[in-house]
Amino acid sequence: MAQDVDLTGKCLCGAVRFRCTASDPKVAACHCDMCRRWSSGPYFEVSCTNATFEGEDSITRFRSSDWAERAFCSKCGSNLFYHLIDSDEFQIAVGLLDDQSGLRLSLQVFIDEKPPFYTLADETETMTAAEVYAAFAPPSD
């Protein structure tokens, strides 16, 4: 049975701090075009709920799709999270976590959009863009 874990972290300058809950925390990597433009490589994240933030005035949010927004610190530019609005799930940038021990890469999404110049060595579950949209995108009217 998955165990809930409380996670904490902060941006590079410390203007934004957060606390959130992850059920059985694992790292996922997204290779989609938007994530690669946003982070200059795959976006490594841990999915969380119950996220609370200190320093909200330093958070800039950008609505990147019909169902999600991305956020960064307006002071230092650190990528903070990808937020699925309807489910209120936050995919927190793993590099911001105070404690990264015990985490492992378990999933790679948009694997069919990964450029050929890098390969991640870990054996993980993978999902193509079509599989991601089928599993997570809200139904269109």
N, CA, C and O of each residue as an XYZ file, in Angstrom:
564
protein
N       0.842     -1.181      0.000
C       0.000      0.000      0.000
C       0.889      1.246      0.000
O       1.874      1.317      0.734
N       0.526      2.224     -0.832
C       1.299      3.457     -0.934
C       1.170      4.265      0.357
O       0.117      4.315      0.992
N       2.269      4.883      0.707
C       2.287      5.692      1.917
C       2.424      7.158      1.536
O       3.266      7.513      0.710
N       1.593      8.015      2.140
C       1.694      9.445      1.894
C       2.960      9.993      2.539
O       3.307      9.632      3.664
N       3.642     10.869      1.811
C       4.873     11.477      2.291
C       4.729     12.992      2.138
O       4.351     13.480      1.073
N       5.032     13.725      3.201
C       5.045     15.189      3.129
C       6.385     15.630      2.572
O       7.438     15.190      3.032
N       6.334     16.502      1.577
C       7.534     17.023      0.939
C       7.603     18.529      1.118
O       6.572     19.200      1.157
N       8.805     19.061      1.227
C       9.012     20.506      1.311
C      10.096     20.891      0.322
O      10.888     20.057     -0.117
N      10.115     22.170     -0.018
C      11.147     22.650     -0.927
C      11.065     24.143     -1.111
O      10.234     24.823     -0.508
N      11.952     24.643     -1.963
C      12.003     26.081     -2.232
C      12.666     26.321     -3.576
O      13.350     25.451     -4.115
N      12.452     27.513     -4.105
C      13.095     27.915     -5.347
C      14.557     28.287     -5.068
O      15.001     28.259     -3.920
N      15.275     28.625     -6.092
C      16.697     28.938     -5.976
C      16.974     30.091     -5.003
O      17.918     30.019     -4.216
N      16.171     31.137     -5.051
C      16.421     32.295     -4.183
C      15.711     32.203     -2.836
O      15.996     32.993     -1.937
N      14.789     31.248     -2.684
C      14.065     31.074     -1.421
C      12.832     31.944     -1.277
O      12.184     31.914     -0.231
N      12.485     32.726     -2.305
C      11.290     33.575     -2.223
C      10.014     32.745     -2.197
O       9.014     33.169     -1.619
N      10.036     31.567     -2.818
C       8.879     30.669     -2.829
C       9.264     29.394     -2.098
O      10.265     28.753     -2.420
N       8.455     29.038     -1.112
C       8.623     27.786     -0.378
C       7.304     27.041     -0.464
O       6.243     27.647     -0.611
N       7.380     25.723     -0.371
C       6.154     24.939     -0.487
C       6.198     23.717      0.401
O       7.249     23.279      0.869
N       5.005     23.185      0.612
C       4.790     21.916      1.310
C       3.691     21.213      0.526
O       2.720     21.844      0.108
N       3.844     19.904      0.326
C       2.833     19.139     -0.399
C       2.878     17.679      0.052
O       3.771     17.274      0.797
N       1.906     16.903     -0.408
C       1.818     15.494     -0.058
C       1.932     14.663     -1.329
O       1.266     14.941     -2.327
N       2.776     13.650     -1.282
C       2.910     12.719     -2.405
C       2.579     11.322     -1.904
O       3.057     10.901     -0.851
N       1.761     10.608     -2.663
C       1.475      9.211     -2.351
C       2.526      8.371     -3.060
O       2.618      8.381     -4.287
N       3.312      7.649     -2.283
C       4.352      6.805     -2.854
C       5.175      7.601     -3.882
O       5.148      7.278     -5.070
N       5.900      8.629     -3.441
C       6.547      9.553     -4.379
C       7.569      8.886     -5.298
O       8.467      8.165     -4.861
N       7.392      9.158     -6.577
C       8.286      8.687     -7.620
C       8.497      9.831     -8.596
O       7.676     10.743     -8.691
N       9.601      9.772     -9.316
C       9.935     10.818    -10.273
C       9.463     10.404    -11.664
O       9.635      9.259    -12.081
N       8.873     11.347    -12.360
C       8.503     11.166    -13.762
C       9.253     12.199    -14.587
O       9.571     13.284    -14.099
N       9.533     11.857    -15.838
C      10.195     12.770    -16.766
C       9.278     12.979    -17.961
O       8.776     12.020    -18.546
N       9.064     14.235    -18.318
C       8.250     14.558    -19.483
C       9.162     15.072    -20.596
O       9.982     15.966    -20.385
N       9.004     14.495    -21.775
C       9.815     14.859    -22.929
C       9.036     15.680    -23.951
O       9.511     15.855    -25.073
N       7.863     16.187    -23.605
C       7.069     16.937    -24.583
C       7.773     18.240    -24.957
O       8.643     18.729    -24.236
N       7.379     18.775    -26.081
C       7.984     20.001    -26.598
C       7.871     21.155    -25.603
O       8.832     21.897    -25.400
N       6.694     21.307    -24.981
C       6.524     22.415    -24.028
C       7.445     22.272    -22.830
O       8.084     23.243    -22.425
N       7.526     21.075    -22.256
C       8.400     20.876    -21.090
C       9.864     21.094    -21.451
O      10.616     21.677    -20.670
N      10.272     20.630    -22.632
C      11.668     20.822    -23.027
C      11.983     22.297    -23.262
O      13.085     22.747    -22.946
N      11.042     23.052    -23.806
C      11.257     24.504    -23.973
C      11.302     25.207    -22.611
O      12.059     26.156    -22.409
N      10.477     24.719    -21.689
C      10.363     25.324    -20.364
C      11.586     25.036    -19.510
O      12.041     25.905    -18.767
N      12.125     23.822    -19.607
C      13.209     23.440    -18.703
C      14.531     23.134    -19.411
O      15.507     22.765    -18.759
N      14.570     23.284    -20.727
C      15.765     23.022    -21.529
C      16.221     21.574    -21.436
O      17.416     21.283    -21.494
N      15.280     20.688    -21.296
C      15.526     19.257    -21.206
C      14.261     18.607    -20.720
O      13.220     19.263    -20.689
N      14.301     17.353    -20.340
C      13.086     16.755    -19.782
C      12.720     17.443    -18.467
O      13.592     17.882    -17.717
N      11.437     17.526    -18.205
C      10.966     18.088    -16.939
C      10.808     16.941    -15.952
O       9.971     16.061    -16.148
N      11.607     16.949    -14.898
C      11.552     15.924    -13.859
C      10.640     16.415    -12.747
O      10.825     17.513    -12.221
N       9.648     15.591    -12.390
C       8.646     16.035    -11.416
C       8.222     14.920    -10.486
O       8.413     13.734    -10.756
N       7.629     15.353     -9.362
C       6.956     14.469     -8.412
C       5.524     14.968     -8.287
O       5.298     16.152     -8.038
N       4.552     14.071     -8.460
C       3.144     14.459     -8.391
C       2.694     14.578     -6.944
O       2.937     13.693     -6.124
N       2.029     15.695     -6.647
C       1.627     16.018     -5.274
C       0.201     16.556     -5.226
O      -0.346     17.031     -6.222
N      -0.374     16.466     -4.041
C      -1.653     17.098     -3.731
C      -1.445     17.951     -2.486
O      -0.361     17.973     -1.904
N      -2.481     18.638     -2.097
C      -2.455     19.464     -0.881
C      -1.249     20.404     -0.860
O      -0.607     20.572      0.176
N      -0.949     21.009     -1.993
C       0.206     21.908     -2.071
C      -0.144     23.276     -1.497
O      -1.172     23.863     -1.835
N       0.725     23.771     -0.627
C       0.600     25.127     -0.100
C       1.909     25.857     -0.377
O       2.989     25.268     -0.332
N       1.792     27.135     -0.660
C       2.954     27.924     -1.056
C       3.086     29.165     -0.188
O       2.098     29.839      0.102
N       4.308     29.459      0.221
C       4.649     30.734      0.849
C       5.337     31.554     -0.233
O       6.120     31.018     -1.018
N       5.050     32.844     -0.276
C       5.650     33.700     -1.293
C       4.826     33.741     -2.566
O       5.377     33.892     -3.656
N       3.508     33.607     -2.441
C       2.609     33.635     -3.609
C       2.847     34.855     -4.491
O       2.688     34.775     -5.709
N       3.226     35.987     -3.892
C       3.461     37.198     -4.683
C       4.653     37.055     -5.616
O       4.819     37.873     -6.521
N       5.486     36.039     -5.423
C       6.636     35.793     -6.297
C       6.370     34.682     -7.313
O       7.264     34.309     -8.072
N       5.149     34.153     -7.331
C       4.809     33.091     -8.273
C       4.114     33.693     -9.487
O       3.095     34.371     -9.358
N       4.673     33.440    -10.664
C       4.045     33.819    -11.924
C       3.492     32.556    -12.545
O       4.206     31.568    -12.716
N       2.197     32.599    -12.887
C       1.513     31.438    -13.467
C       1.236     31.705    -14.943
O       0.894     32.820    -15.336
N       1.391     30.661    -15.747
C       1.175     30.737    -17.183
C       0.259     29.599    -17.593
O       0.596     28.433    -17.393
N      -0.887     29.917    -18.161
C      -1.850     28.897    -18.611
C      -1.329     28.317    -19.928
O      -1.470     28.940    -20.980
N      -0.729     27.125    -19.872
C      -0.071     26.554    -21.048
C      -0.974     25.633    -21.872
O      -0.601     25.224    -22.972
N      -2.153     25.306    -21.350
C      -3.125     24.495    -22.096
C      -4.506     24.734    -21.496
O      -4.656     25.483    -20.530
N      -5.497     24.098    -22.072
C      -6.867     24.244    -21.554
C      -7.020     23.665    -20.160
O      -7.926     24.061    -19.427
N      -6.147     22.729    -19.773
C      -6.317     22.029    -18.498
C      -5.192     22.239    -17.504
O      -5.256     21.720    -16.389
N      -4.147     22.995    -17.882
C      -3.003     23.094    -16.967
C      -2.333     24.454    -17.031
O      -2.463     25.203    -18.000
N      -1.614     24.740    -15.960
C      -0.794     25.949    -15.904
C       0.589     25.563    -15.395
O       0.764     24.559    -14.706
N       1.553     26.380    -15.751
C       2.930     26.226    -15.281
C       3.256     27.451    -14.452
O       2.649     28.508    -14.626
N       4.214     27.310    -13.551
C       4.556     28.447    -12.703
C       6.061     28.513    -12.494
O       6.768     27.505    -12.521
N       6.521     29.746    -12.285
C       7.932     29.970    -11.999
C       8.060     31.098    -10.994
O       7.130     31.883    -10.810
N       9.211     31.179    -10.345
C       9.491     32.263     -9.408
C       9.844     33.509    -10.212
O      10.734     33.474    -11.062
N       9.152     34.597     -9.946
C       9.394     35.839    -10.686
C      10.692     36.521    -10.276
O      11.146     37.438    -10.959
N      11.292     36.093     -9.180
C      12.554     36.692     -8.729
C      13.781     35.976     -9.305
O      14.697     36.630     -9.802
N      13.807     34.632     -9.243
C      15.000     33.894     -9.694
C      14.758     33.072    -10.953
O      15.714     32.577    -11.549
N      13.511     32.914    -11.371
C      13.198     32.170    -12.590
C      13.070     30.671    -12.433
O      12.849     29.974    -13.424
N      13.202     30.144    -11.216
C      13.084     28.686    -11.024
C      11.724     28.177    -11.481
O      10.694     28.756    -11.136
N      11.716     27.093    -12.259
C      10.466     26.418    -12.595
C       9.937     25.785    -11.322
O      10.671     25.090    -10.620
N       8.672     26.018    -11.020
C       8.093     25.534     -9.770
C       7.219     24.305     -9.953
O       7.438     23.278     -9.310
N       6.222     24.413    -10.836
C       5.279     23.308    -10.966
C       4.500     23.374    -12.265
O       4.409     24.409    -12.925
N       3.944     22.223    -12.599
C       2.935     22.050    -13.639
C       1.685     21.662    -12.869
O       1.698     20.681    -12.125
N       0.610     22.413    -13.033
C      -0.597     22.237    -12.221
C      -1.759     21.803    -13.100
O      -2.162     22.533    -14.005
N      -2.305     20.611    -12.837
C      -3.517     20.134    -13.504
C      -4.700     20.756    -12.765
O      -4.994     20.381    -11.630
N      -5.359     21.680    -13.391
C      -6.329     22.534    -12.723
C      -7.540     21.760    -12.200
O      -7.912     21.931    -11.039
N      -8.160     20.918    -13.018
C      -9.383     20.229    -12.590
C      -9.166     19.295    -11.407
O     -10.007     19.225    -10.511
N      -8.052     18.582    -11.395
C      -7.798     17.634    -10.309
C      -7.006     18.266     -9.164
O      -6.855     17.659     -8.104
N      -6.505     19.477     -9.377
C      -5.671     20.195     -8.399
C      -4.397     19.418     -8.054
O      -3.877     19.535     -6.945
N      -3.897     18.627     -9.006
C      -2.625     17.920     -8.839
C      -1.491     18.851     -9.263
O      -1.569     19.523    -10.291
N      -0.447     18.873     -8.457
C       0.744     19.656     -8.763
C       1.877     18.703     -9.093
O       2.158     17.780     -8.329
N       2.521     18.919    -10.212
C       3.719     18.166    -10.562
C       4.892     19.098    -10.256
O       5.271     19.947    -11.063
N       5.441     18.908     -9.079
C       6.480     19.787     -8.532
C       7.835     19.442     -9.149
O       8.185     18.268     -9.276
N       8.591     20.470     -9.529
C       9.940     20.261    -10.063
C      10.788     19.580     -8.995
O      10.979     20.125     -7.909
N      11.293     18.392     -9.302
C      11.971     17.571     -8.304
C      13.244     18.231     -7.773
O      13.629     17.982     -6.631
N      13.895     19.055     -8.565
C      15.121     19.715     -8.118
C      14.909     20.708     -6.992
O      15.873     21.127     -6.352
N      13.666     21.093     -6.735
C      13.354     22.051     -5.668
C      13.187     21.395     -4.298
O      13.184     22.077     -3.274
N      13.049     20.068     -4.285
C      12.769     19.373     -3.027
C      13.942     19.452     -2.064
O      15.099     19.329     -2.465
N      13.630     19.659     -0.782
C      14.666     19.682      0.251
C      15.320     18.316      0.418
O      16.521     18.235      0.678
N      14.553     17.249      0.272
C      15.078     15.896      0.447
C      14.704     15.069     -0.777
O      13.527     14.797     -1.012
N      15.696     14.675     -1.550
C      15.460     13.875     -2.753
C      15.875     12.418     -2.558
O      15.840     11.622     -3.496
N      16.268     12.080     -1.328
C      16.690     10.703     -1.060
C      15.491      9.767     -1.178
O      14.367     10.136     -0.838
N      15.733      8.595     -1.646
C      14.673      7.605     -1.764
C      13.829      7.730     -3.013
O      12.987      6.869     -3.269
N      14.027      8.778     -3.798
C      13.256      8.937     -5.025
C      13.924      8.162     -6.153
O      15.145      8.006     -6.186
N      13.091      7.677     -7.082
C      13.651      7.015     -8.253
C      12.806      7.374     -9.471
O      11.605      7.619     -9.364
N      13.451      7.399    -10.615
C      12.763      7.652    -11.876
C      11.936      6.425    -12.225
O      12.468      5.320    -12.324
N      10.616      6.622    -12.413
C       9.751      5.471    -12.651
C       8.926      5.578    -13.926
O       8.400      4.571    -14.400
N       8.800      6.778    -14.491
C       7.924      6.979    -15.648
C       8.515      8.030    -16.570
O       9.049      9.040    -16.112
N       8.417      7.786    -17.882
C       8.765      8.787    -18.887
C       7.559      8.942    -19.809
O       7.071      7.964    -20.375
N       7.082     10.184    -19.956
C       5.929     10.455    -20.812
C       6.363     11.259    -22.034
O       7.396     11.927    -22.034
N       5.537     11.168    -23.074
C       5.842     11.758    -24.380
C       7.173     11.205    -24.894
O       7.982     11.922    -25.484
N       7.371      9.916    -24.652
C       8.625      9.271    -25.041
C       8.846      9.349    -26.553
O       9.988      9.355    -27.013
N       7.765      9.410    -27.323
C       7.890      9.507    -28.772
C       8.306     10.907    -29.235
O       8.584     11.106    -30.417
N       8.351     11.876    -28.319
C       8.796     13.232    -28.651
C      10.203     13.528    -28.125
O      10.719     14.628    -28.321
N      10.818     12.557    -27.463
C      12.168     12.735    -26.923
C      13.150     12.914    -28.073
O      13.156     12.113    -29.008
N      13.989     13.964    -28.017
C      14.988     14.119    -29.077
C      16.069     13.043    -28.965
O      16.247     12.457    -27.897
N      16.785     12.780    -30.045
C      17.755     11.675    -30.039
C      19.065     11.961    -29.315
O      19.877     11.049    -29.161
N      19.304     13.199    -28.863
C      20.626     13.521    -28.310
C      20.813     13.139    -26.847
O      21.904     13.327    -26.309
N      19.793     12.611    -26.189
C      19.985     12.105    -24.830
C      19.164     10.841    -24.622
O      18.163     10.608    -25.300
N      19.611     10.035    -23.670
C      18.909      8.823    -23.271
C      19.039      8.689    -21.763
O      20.125      8.860    -21.209
N      17.942      8.385    -21.106
C      17.975      8.133    -19.670
C      18.181      6.644    -19.452
O      17.482      5.822    -20.045
N      19.128      6.300    -18.613
C      19.545      4.901    -18.450
C      18.560      4.064    -17.639
O      18.518      2.845    -17.807
N      17.770      4.679    -16.769
C      16.870      3.929    -15.902
C      15.796      3.200    -16.717
O      15.250      3.743    -17.678
N      15.511      1.978    -16.318
C      14.389      1.238    -16.898
C      13.113      1.786    -16.258
O      12.952      1.724    -15.039
N      12.210      2.321    -17.076
C      10.985      2.937    -16.557
C       9.788      2.510    -17.396
O       9.927      1.968    -18.493
N       8.624      2.769    -16.849
C       7.409      2.707    -17.643
C       7.477      3.871    -18.626
O       8.019      4.922    -18.285
N       6.941      3.714    -19.836
C       6.920      4.802    -20.812
C       5.516      4.952    -21.371
O       4.740      3.997    -21.420
N       5.205      6.180    -21.793
C       3.932      6.470    -22.433
C       4.184      7.408    -23.605
O       4.959      8.358    -23.489
N       3.531      7.143    -24.731
C       3.606      8.035    -25.882
C       2.653      9.212    -25.659
O       1.874      9.217    -24.706
N       2.721     10.200    -26.540
C       1.812     11.347    -26.456
C       0.362     10.890    -26.525
O      -0.465     11.346    -25.735
N       0.041      9.998    -27.456
C      -1.335      9.514    -27.596
C      -1.811      8.815    -26.319
O      -2.963      8.982    -25.916
N      -0.945      8.046    -25.691
C      -1.308      7.352    -24.459
C      -1.537      8.341    -23.313
O      -2.441      8.150    -22.500
N      -0.724      9.393    -23.248
C      -0.892     10.418    -22.211
C      -2.228     11.136    -22.387
O      -2.985     11.289    -21.429
N      -2.517     11.578    -23.619
C      -3.782     12.283    -23.861
C      -4.976     11.385    -23.565
O      -5.957     11.839    -22.976
N      -4.909     10.127    -23.961
C      -6.016      9.195    -23.718
C      -6.251      8.984    -22.219
O      -7.391      8.833    -21.778
N      -5.173      8.974    -21.450
C      -5.276      8.701    -20.005
C      -5.620      9.928    -19.175
O      -6.323      9.812    -18.170
N      -5.130     11.118    -19.581
C      -5.215     12.262    -18.674
C      -5.927     13.499    -19.199
O      -6.401     14.306    -18.400
N      -6.018     13.676    -20.492
C      -6.645     14.894    -21.022
C      -8.145     14.865    -20.761
O      -8.783     13.822    -20.905
N      -8.706     16.004    -20.379
C     -10.154     16.033    -20.175
C     -10.884     15.793    -21.499
O     -10.380     16.160    -22.561
N     -12.044     15.191    -21.439
C     -12.789     14.938    -22.686
C     -13.169     16.257    -23.350
O     -13.517     17.225    -22.674
N     -13.102     16.286    -24.660
C     -13.495     17.502    -25.391
C     -14.985     17.420    -25.703
O     -15.534     16.345    -25.942
N     -15.607     18.566    -25.693
C     -17.068     18.620    -25.944
C     -17.386     18.628    -27.404
O     -18.557     18.670    -27.780
